[in-house]
Amino acid sequence: MTEHASPDLPARETVLLAAFEGWNDAGSAATTALEHLHDVWGAEQVEELDPEDYHDFQVNRPVVGLGPDGTREITWPTTAVAVATTPRSGRRVVLVHGIEPSMRWRRYCGELLDIAAGLGVRTIVTVGALLADVPHTRPIPVNATSEDAHVRELLGLEPNTYEGPTGIVGVLQHEAAARGMQALSLWAAVPHYVAAPPSPKATLAILHRIEALLGEPVPLADLPEDATAWQLGVDELAGEDSEIGEYVRQLEEAKDTADLPEASGEAIAQEFERYLRRRDKGTGG
């Protein structure tokens, strides 16, 4: 499936987007995307999970700092649930941003899904990022998969054929499907040779995919400029190291060869239509 070809979800359906720091979040691309949506859509927090039940504080330590009045405060690692209404379509979107828990994953997912059900959520979209053999000079791939045959048919997705270790996003998606919710997962591929956060180009790619999925333009603010600056910085790094430069060229050749059959007029038209929609709504980056 091509990156921007998926149809929209039903316009008035409440959708939950979830991303978690840690193993599922290469370059912090997924959680940064959710933070961006929280800011531009003016989301308001409605719930917070008690971290005592789910986190090993020797792994994810609390942070001490000064509060607004100058007193010392402790911020605990937790999972926050916020609600936003998209400006164009009026869709209700639930945003879940947390740290992958250390323990009791099934109970954790159960608590999150109970909250989601109480907010009228019917569709769960987990968002993640992984390190991959992709060149930083090409568009960041964002793959969408689902275990649900109905969701795959509705959105034109491929079945999830992955087998191996999974993170909390995989467990949450599985538990949501077991409850009869529609569930799908978005994964951005971050170049493994520039794994350190931030990864604005991957964050931008995730936001584009969410735009297409929800049928809702997302104000991008400075992200396009940040993504360009990031790519130029990696270009400079590759130019200074001949081994990295040669490796990037090999990745580019492999990517370009793989993409040749998909370089269609339809894909170009879809990209141009998305640009026009954002320009007409005045939400361009």
C-alpha positions as CSV (number, residue, x, y, z in Angstrom):
1,M,0.0,0.0,0.0
2,T,1.3,3.5,-0.8
3,E,1.9,5.9,2.0
4,H,-1.0,8.3,1.4
5,A,-3.5,6.1,-0.4
6,S,-5.7,5.1,2.6
7,P,-9.3,6.3,2.7
8,D,-10.5,8.3,5.7
9,L,-12.1,6.8,8.8
10,P,-15.8,7.6,9.2
11,A,-16.0,11.4,9.9
12,R,-17.8,11.5,13.2
13,E,-16.2,8.5,14.8
14,T,-14.2,9.0,17.9
15,V,-10.6,7.8,17.4
16,L,-7.9,7.2,20.0
17,L,-4.3,7.8,19.0
18,A,-1.6,6.3,21.4
19,A,2.1,6.5,21.5
20,F,4.6,5.4,24.2
21,E,8.1,6.4,24.9
22,G,10.7,3.7,24.9
23,W,11.2,0.6,22.8
24,N,8.3,1.6,20.4
25,D,9.5,5.1,19.8
26,A,12.7,5.4,17.7
27,G,14.0,8.9,17.5
28,S,11.0,9.9,19.8
29,A,9.2,10.3,16.4
30,A,5.8,8.9,17.5
31,T,5.5,10.6,20.9
32,T,6.6,13.9,19.4
33,A,3.8,13.6,16.8
34,L,1.3,13.1,19.5
35,E,2.7,16.1,21.5
36,H,2.3,18.2,18.3
37,L,-1.3,17.2,17.9
38,H,-2.0,17.9,21.6
39,D,-0.6,21.4,21.1
40,V,-2.2,22.4,17.7
41,W,-5.6,20.9,18.6
42,G,-5.7,22.3,22.1
43,A,-6.3,19.0,23.8
44,E,-7.3,18.9,27.4
45,Q,-6.2,16.1,29.8
46,V,-9.1,14.1,31.3
47,E,-7.4,11.1,32.9
48,E,-4.0,10.0,34.3
49,L,-3.0,6.5,35.2
50,D,-1.5,5.8,38.6
51,P,2.2,5.0,37.8
52,E,2.6,3.1,41.1
53,D,0.9,0.0,39.5
54,Y,2.8,-0.1,36.3
55,H,6.3,1.4,36.5
56,D,9.6,0.4,38.0
57,F,10.9,3.7,39.3
58,Q,14.5,2.5,39.1
59,V,14.0,2.1,35.4
60,N,11.9,5.2,34.8
61,R,12.8,7.5,37.6
62,P,10.7,10.5,38.8
63,V,12.1,13.9,38.1
64,V,12.4,16.7,40.7
65,G,12.2,20.3,39.8
66,L,10.9,23.7,40.7
67,G,7.2,24.5,40.3
68,P,5.7,27.8,39.2
69,D,5.8,29.2,42.8
70,G,9.4,28.1,43.4
71,T,8.6,25.1,45.5
72,R,10.2,21.7,44.6
73,E,7.9,19.2,42.9
74,I,8.2,15.6,41.8
75,T,7.0,14.6,38.4
76,W,6.2,10.9,38.1
77,P,6.4,8.8,34.9
78,T,2.8,8.2,33.9
79,T,0.3,7.9,31.1
80,A,-1.9,10.9,30.3
81,V,-5.2,10.8,28.4
82,A,-6.4,14.0,26.7
83,V,-9.3,14.8,24.4
84,A,-9.4,17.2,21.4
85,T,-11.9,18.2,18.8
86,T,-10.5,18.7,15.3
87,P,-11.2,22.1,13.9
88,R,-12.4,21.2,10.4
89,S,-14.5,18.1,10.8
90,G,-15.3,18.3,14.5
91,R,-14.1,14.8,15.1
92,R,-13.4,13.9,18.7
93,V,-9.8,12.5,19.1
94,V,-8.5,10.9,22.3
95,L,-4.7,11.3,22.7
96,V,-2.8,8.8,24.9
97,H,0.8,9.6,25.7
98,G,2.8,7.6,28.1
99,I,6.0,5.6,28.9
100,E,6.0,1.9,28.1
101,P,5.1,0.3,31.4
102,S,7.5,-2.0,33.2
103,M,4.9,-4.5,34.5
104,R,1.2,-5.6,34.4
105,W,0.8,-4.9,30.7
106,R,-2.6,-6.6,30.5
107,R,-4.0,-4.7,33.4
108,Y,-2.6,-1.5,32.0
109,C,-4.2,-2.1,28.6
110,G,-7.4,-3.0,30.3
111,E,-7.5,0.3,32.2
112,L,-6.7,2.3,29.1
113,L,-9.4,0.6,27.1
114,D,-12.0,1.1,29.9
115,I,-11.2,4.8,29.7
116,A,-11.4,4.7,25.9
117,A,-14.8,2.9,26.0
118,G,-16.1,5.5,28.5
119,L,-15.1,8.3,26.0
120,G,-17.0,6.6,23.2
121,V,-13.9,5.4,21.3
122,R,-14.5,2.8,18.5
123,T,-11.2,2.9,16.8
124,I,-7.7,2.6,18.3
125,V,-4.6,3.7,16.3
126,T,-1.3,2.9,17.9
127,V,1.7,4.9,16.6
128,G,5.3,3.8,16.8
129,A,8.7,4.2,15.2
130,L,11.4,1.7,14.6
131,L,15.0,1.8,13.4
132,A,15.4,0.5,9.9
133,D,17.7,0.3,6.9
134,V,16.3,3.3,5.1
135,P,18.1,6.4,3.7
136,H,17.5,9.8,5.4
137,T,17.4,11.4,1.9
138,R,14.2,9.7,0.8
139,P,10.6,10.0,2.2
140,I,10.3,8.3,5.5
141,P,8.1,5.1,5.1
142,V,5.0,4.9,7.4
143,N,3.4,1.5,7.2
144,A,-0.1,0.8,8.4
145,T,-1.3,-2.7,9.5
146,S,-4.2,-4.3,11.2
147,E,-5.3,-7.7,12.5
148,D,-8.9,-6.8,11.8
149,A,-10.1,-7.9,8.3
150,H,-12.9,-5.3,8.3
151,V,-10.3,-2.5,9.0
152,R,-8.0,-3.8,6.3
153,E,-10.8,-3.8,3.8
154,L,-12.1,-0.4,4.8
155,L,-8.7,1.3,4.6
156,G,-6.9,-0.9,2.1
157,L,-4.3,-2.1,4.5
158,E,-2.0,-5.1,4.4
159,P,-2.3,-7.9,7.1
160,N,0.2,-7.8,9.9
161,T,2.6,-10.7,9.3
162,Y,5.2,-9.7,11.9
163,E,6.3,-12.5,14.4
164,G,8.6,-11.8,17.3
165,P,9.0,-9.7,20.4
166,T,6.4,-6.9,20.7
167,G,6.0,-3.8,22.8
168,I,3.0,-2.2,24.5
169,V,1.6,-0.9,21.2
170,G,1.3,-4.4,19.9
171,V,-0.4,-5.6,23.1
172,L,-2.8,-2.7,23.2
173,Q,-3.8,-3.2,19.6
174,H,-4.4,-6.9,20.3
175,E,-6.4,-6.3,23.5
176,A,-8.5,-3.6,21.7
177,A,-9.3,-6.1,18.9
178,A,-10.3,-8.7,21.4
179,R,-12.9,-6.3,22.8
180,G,-14.4,-5.7,19.4
181,M,-12.8,-2.3,18.8
182,Q,-11.3,-1.5,15.4
183,A,-7.6,-1.4,15.8
184,L,-4.7,-0.5,13.5
185,S,-1.1,0.4,13.9
186,L,1.2,3.0,12.2
187,W,4.9,2.5,12.1
188,A,7.5,5.0,10.9
189,A,10.9,3.7,9.8
190,V,13.7,5.9,11.2
191,P,17.2,5.6,9.6
192,H,19.2,3.5,12.1
193,Y,22.4,5.5,11.6
194,V,20.8,8.6,13.0
195,A,18.8,7.1,15.8
196,A,19.2,9.8,18.4
197,P,16.1,12.1,18.9
198,P,14.7,14.3,17.7
199,S,13.7,12.9,14.3
200,P,11.5,15.6,12.8
201,K,11.4,14.1,9.3
202,A,9.8,10.9,10.8
203,T,7.5,12.9,13.0
204,L,6.4,14.9,9.9
205,A,5.7,11.6,8.0
206,I,3.6,10.3,10.8
207,L,1.5,13.5,10.9
208,H,1.0,13.3,7.2
209,R,-0.3,9.7,7.6
210,I,-2.6,10.7,10.4
211,E,-3.9,13.6,8.2
212,A,-4.8,11.0,5.5
213,L,-6.4,8.6,8.0
214,L,-8.6,11.2,9.8
215,G,-9.3,13.4,6.7
216,E,-8.2,16.4,8.8
217,P,-5.4,18.8,7.9
218,V,-2.8,19.2,10.7
219,P,-1.1,22.6,11.2
220,L,2.6,21.8,10.9
221,A,4.2,25.0,12.3
222,D,8.0,24.7,12.0
223,L,8.1,21.0,11.5
224,P,8.9,21.1,7.7
225,E,11.7,23.5,8.3
226,D,13.0,21.4,11.2
227,A,12.9,18.3,8.9
228,T,14.8,20.1,6.2
229,A,17.5,21.2,8.7
230,W,17.7,17.7,10.1
231,Q,18.3,16.2,6.7
232,L,20.9,18.8,5.8
233,G,22.7,18.1,9.1
234,V,22.8,14.4,8.3
235,D,24.0,15.2,4.8
236,E,26.9,17.0,6.3
237,L,27.7,14.1,8.6
238,A,27.6,11.7,5.7
239,G,29.8,14.0,3.7
240,E,32.5,14.0,6.5
241,D,32.5,10.2,6.8
242,S,33.2,8.3,3.6
243,E,31.9,5.0,5.1
244,I,28.6,6.5,6.1
245,G,28.4,8.3,2.8
246,E,28.8,5.1,0.8
247,Y,26.3,3.3,3.0
248,V,23.7,6.0,2.4
249,R,24.3,5.7,-1.4
250,Q,23.7,2.0,-1.2
251,L,20.5,2.5,0.7
252,E,19.3,5.1,-1.8
253,E,19.9,2.7,-4.7
254,A,18.0,-0.1,-3.0
255,K,15.1,2.2,-2.1
256,D,14.9,3.8,-5.6
257,T,14.9,0.4,-7.2
258,A,12.2,-0.9,-4.9
259,D,10.0,2.1,-5.5
260,L,10.2,2.2,-9.3
261,P,6.9,0.2,-9.9
262,E,5.0,2.6,-7.5
263,A,6.1,5.8,-9.2
264,S,2.6,6.3,-10.8
265,G,0.7,9.4,-11.8
266,E,-2.0,8.5,-9.2
267,A,0.5,8.7,-6.4
268,I,1.7,12.1,-7.6
269,A,-1.9,13.3,-8.0
270,Q,-2.7,12.3,-4.4
271,E,0.3,14.1,-3.1
272,F,-0.7,17.3,-5.0
273,E,-4.3,17.1,-3.8
274,R,-3.2,16.9,-0.1
275,Y,-1.0,20.0,-0.6
276,L,-3.9,21.9,-2.1
277,R,-6.2,20.9,0.8
278,R,-3.8,22.2,3.4
279,R,-3.1,25.4,1.4
280,D,-6.9,26.1,1.0
281,K,-7.5,25.7,4.7
282,G,-4.6,27.9,5.6
283,T,-2.9,25.2,7.7
284,G,0.2,24.7,5.7
285,G,3.7,24.5,7.3
